[in-house]
């Protein structure tokens, strides 16, 4: 069954938070939500942090929702609109890849 | 405020997650963690030494792929000479840093390994890695401030490797590997920066044996085979015995019927620990916090050097709340899990005994006798007189070097500037022109306290800089400070004395000593005191 947008946002937040807890992501100023930015240009996330996040999220998607997706390919990174704008846009992109 | 210390990480892969985890664990403490640029470990061959003032508290981690040590390790037999360049690198850096950590070698990329021939001396990768690590251990053994850490304790099979982060970012490990590495490094760093535990205070019922001896008597407690729970408690006692042999003093704190408990300790055939193994036995109905404070007073140790073991969560909570400096680990409910839980107490995983450590129990037992004697005298001066104190100042030798370096790194209270140096650094310093280094040995009517102090002085013309001055807390307050002051005055009678005092959170005792004996006023951190 296709997961809801809310379920995906919750899963992404969970993975993000787990990296905050090990110091791989900066502690956010506001509670994590669909609006939390994933844009490297903001400086809140390092490139290594984003890679770690993407790899961890791919694994969580497969294990929890049986969704297989490659989020680190050049196609994803070049997609318009940018899937990594924020947590909500990433959830929307994942859903769009699993109609 | 300057950092208490720092760890610089050099690796042949992306090691930033390790630094992040360490920063998180040490948040709020003035310790810095940094990572050299990716694959910058080769720079260590040419790296300049850290600034002189910094290196005393600087640590280095060198975590490399086997190919960095021996480029063609997979294709040709490994000889000791193959490690010459890496040995040179470590040797050079060991003079610059307080300590260096090197994880054992393991390939960072997964390649085929035959199930049947991986340990074949001809071609087995595992065989070669094992040989490399054996040779590395021999190389490192020559350098007393370089420590080989067991990388295999951080990995759990292929699940510990994440191929995608390796290909994307040259980061080969699951974060759990870094978590375990950070845990071990933190434990080692805390130990090497002076956070040393000295006493384990243990409960009796359901901690050293099963059951309540006051209820079931000597014959009813569970201790020894064939009862599996009894066997677990024997292993618990063996663990405590091993700590004791590595220099930890053992004490008992138990709400119990003293006669029944002592009968079990003295007469139960399966007891590993006997009365003589304990430096203090507080078996009574007082609250345990009060008993632990009594033990600390009797042994002349700080509460922060004590670990308390008790099976009862309520007793653990009481001690945690009343004595927050005492380490109180949680213990499992099932006695069969106790031996492993004890083995996992981080503060005790770093023990490495010197001869003096192995005699700690005897030394602490003498201290208890002294304290009891003190209570029988009406004046402190009469008690000091009765001790028949003898204090010997002897030049530092290679024989006393290890113990002297250990003291330098453990002593916090009576320590002029809390400068930390490994044996190699201390020896090098003591051989510098104008430097005189003395060890201080104390004995009294109860016996030998052992080597309990260090004095390092650098004389240049009419000036003598007292660079290191430290005494173990167990000889304070009984006349040794007065003898030390007299020795300094009589040995350099015509010199202008400069005390390189550096105030810390813990060395108020030293500040008081300087004020009382040399009229040195308190001064800001990192500025030597002058005394004409």
Interface residues (C-beta under 8 A of the other chain):
Chain A: X22 X23 X24 X46 X47 X48 X51 X52 X55 X58 X72
Chain B: X14 X16 X17 X20 X21 X23 X24 X162 X164 X165 X168 X169 X171 X175 X178 X179
